[in-house]
Amino acid sequence: MQTAIHLLRELIRIPSVSSLSNRGIVDYATCVLQRVGWQTLRQPYRDLQGVEKYNLLAFPPGQNRTDRLMASALLVLGLAAGFHKLLR
């Protein structure tokens, strides 16, 4: 297992300013997490300037990814419905 200091040193070497894609950071984090048994899921998108970006979802060993995604989706839908009521 890599130390936290080693991981941080590797992370700060990866260019990560907002005007660039965050793919390098996501690639690195994905490798580190998968090596220790986590499942990962990338969600690609483009920001307002058209720059490629990724959200990275990570699930620890033993956690059912499908159940977690469904719970997250229901939470987002519930928050959106509540926000919509506030706007009325």
Sequence and secondary structure as in RCSB ss.txt:
>XXXX:A:sequence
MQTAIHLLRELIRIPSVSSLSNRGIVDYATCVLQRVGWQTLRQPYRDLQGVEKYNLLAFPPGQNRTDRLMASALL
VLGLAAGFHKLLR
>XXXX:A:secstr
   HHHHHHHHHHS   TTS SHHHHHHHHHHHHHTT EEEEEEEE TT  EEEEEEEE TT  HHHHHHHHHHH
HHHHHHHHHHHH 
